[in-house]
Amino acid sequence: MQIEANVSREGVLTAKVPDRYRGQHVRIQIEECASPSSSQWQALSAMLDEIDAADIPRRSHREILETLNLFREST
Protein backbone atom coordinates (compact mmCIF):
# COMPACT_ATOMS: atom_id res chain seq x y z
CA MET A 1 0.00 0.00 0.00
CA GLN A 2 1.27 3.43 -0.85
CA ILE A 3 0.17 6.39 1.23
CA GLU A 4 1.15 10.00 0.73
CA ALA A 5 1.87 12.10 3.80
CA ASN A 6 2.78 15.64 4.77
CA VAL A 7 5.75 16.47 6.96
CA SER A 8 5.65 19.72 8.92
CA ARG A 9 8.67 21.98 9.38
CA GLU A 10 8.93 20.52 12.89
CA GLY A 11 9.28 17.04 11.38
CA VAL A 12 5.82 15.73 12.27
CA LEU A 13 4.47 13.26 9.75
CA THR A 14 0.72 13.44 9.07
CA ALA A 15 -0.99 10.73 7.04
CA LYS A 16 -4.53 9.40 6.76
CA VAL A 17 -4.65 5.60 6.75
CA PRO A 18 -7.54 3.15 6.30
CA ASP A 19 -9.56 2.36 9.44
CA ARG A 20 -8.18 -1.20 9.64
CA TYR A 21 -4.78 0.20 10.66
CA ARG A 22 -6.05 2.21 13.62
CA GLY A 23 -4.42 1.04 16.83
CA GLN A 24 -1.92 -1.06 14.84
CA HIS A 25 1.86 -0.83 14.62
CA VAL A 26 2.86 0.00 11.04
CA ARG A 27 6.19 0.52 9.30
CA ILE A 28 6.78 3.69 7.31
CA GLN A 29 9.33 3.80 4.51
CA ILE A 30 10.24 7.23 3.27
CA GLU A 31 11.05 7.86 -0.39
CA GLU A 32 11.48 11.26 -1.90
CA CYS A 33 8.78 11.94 -4.47
CA ALA A 34 11.27 13.38 -6.91
CA SER A 35 13.49 10.29 -6.94
CA PRO A 36 13.73 8.43 -10.28
CA SER A 37 12.84 5.07 -8.72
CA SER A 38 9.63 6.56 -7.34
CA SER A 39 8.50 7.83 -10.74
CA GLN A 40 9.52 4.54 -12.37
CA TRP A 41 7.46 2.60 -9.85
CA GLN A 42 4.46 4.85 -10.47
CA ALA A 43 4.76 4.28 -14.24
CA LEU A 44 5.06 0.51 -13.76
CA SER A 45 2.12 0.49 -11.36
CA ALA A 46 -0.01 2.42 -13.89
CA MET A 47 0.87 -0.09 -16.64
CA LEU A 48 -0.04 -3.03 -14.43
CA ASP A 49 -3.36 -1.38 -13.60
CA GLU A 50 -4.06 -1.02 -17.34
CA ILE A 51 -3.22 -4.69 -17.91
CA ASP A 52 -5.55 -5.75 -15.10
CA ALA A 53 -8.30 -3.55 -16.54
CA ALA A 54 -7.88 -5.19 -19.98
CA ASP A 55 -9.21 -8.43 -18.48
CA ILE A 56 -7.01 -10.65 -20.65
CA PRO A 57 -8.11 -14.30 -20.34
CA ARG A 58 -5.73 -16.30 -18.18
CA ARG A 59 -4.17 -19.53 -19.39
CA SER A 60 -2.67 -22.39 -17.45
CA HIS A 61 0.98 -23.39 -17.64
CA ARG A 62 0.02 -26.42 -19.73
CA GLU A 63 -1.99 -24.31 -22.21
CA ILE A 64 0.95 -21.97 -22.69
CA LEU A 65 3.34 -24.87 -23.34
CA GLU A 66 0.93 -26.42 -25.85
CA THR A 67 0.66 -23.12 -27.71
CA LEU A 68 4.46 -22.78 -27.79
CA ASN A 69 4.83 -26.32 -29.14
CA LEU A 70 2.26 -25.64 -31.88
CA PHE A 71 4.06 -22.44 -32.79
CA ARG A 72 7.44 -24.24 -33.01
CA GLU A 73 5.93 -26.96 -35.22
CA SER A 74 4.40 -24.39 -37.57
CA THR A 75 7.68 -22.55 -38.24
C-alpha positions as CSV (number, residue, x, y, z in Angstrom):
1,M,0.0,0.0,0.0
2,Q,1.3,3.4,-0.8
3,I,0.2,6.4,1.2
4,E,1.1,10.0,0.7
5,A,1.9,12.1,3.8
6,N,2.8,15.6,4.8
7,V,5.8,16.5,7.0
8,S,5.7,19.7,8.9
9,R,8.7,22.0,9.4
10,E,8.9,20.5,12.9
11,G,9.3,17.0,11.4
12,V,5.8,15.7,12.3
13,L,4.5,13.3,9.7
14,T,0.7,13.4,9.1
15,A,-1.0,10.7,7.0
16,K,-4.5,9.4,6.8
17,V,-4.6,5.6,6.7
18,P,-7.5,3.1,6.3
19,D,-9.6,2.4,9.4
20,R,-8.2,-1.2,9.6
21,Y,-4.8,0.2,10.7
22,R,-6.1,2.2,13.6
23,G,-4.4,1.0,16.8
24,Q,-1.9,-1.1,14.8
25,H,1.9,-0.8,14.6
26,V,2.9,0.0,11.0
27,R,6.2,0.5,9.3
28,I,6.8,3.7,7.3
29,Q,9.3,3.8,4.5
30,I,10.2,7.2,3.3
31,E,11.0,7.9,-0.4
32,E,11.5,11.3,-1.9
33,C,8.8,11.9,-4.5
34,A,11.3,13.4,-6.9
35,S,13.5,10.3,-6.9
36,P,13.7,8.4,-10.3
37,S,12.8,5.1,-8.7
38,S,9.6,6.6,-7.3
39,S,8.5,7.8,-10.7
40,Q,9.5,4.5,-12.4
41,W,7.5,2.6,-9.8
42,Q,4.5,4.8,-10.5
43,A,4.8,4.3,-14.2
44,L,5.1,0.5,-13.8
45,S,2.1,0.5,-11.4
46,A,0.0,2.4,-13.9
47,M,0.9,-0.1,-16.6
48,L,0.0,-3.0,-14.4
49,D,-3.4,-1.4,-13.6
50,E,-4.1,-1.0,-17.3
51,I,-3.2,-4.7,-17.9
52,D,-5.6,-5.8,-15.1
53,A,-8.3,-3.5,-16.5
54,A,-7.9,-5.2,-20.0
55,D,-9.2,-8.4,-18.5
56,I,-7.0,-10.7,-20.6
57,P,-8.1,-14.3,-20.3
58,R,-5.7,-16.3,-18.2
59,R,-4.2,-19.5,-19.4
60,S,-2.7,-22.4,-17.5
61,H,1.0,-23.4,-17.6
62,R,0.0,-26.4,-19.7
63,E,-2.0,-24.3,-22.2
64,I,1.0,-22.0,-22.7
65,L,3.3,-24.9,-23.3
66,E,0.9,-26.4,-25.8
67,T,0.7,-23.1,-27.7
68,L,4.5,-22.8,-27.8
69,N,4.8,-26.3,-29.1
70,L,2.3,-25.6,-31.9
71,F,4.1,-22.4,-32.8
72,R,7.4,-24.2,-33.0
73,E,5.9,-27.0,-35.2
74,S,4.4,-24.4,-37.6
75,T,7.7,-22.6,-38.2
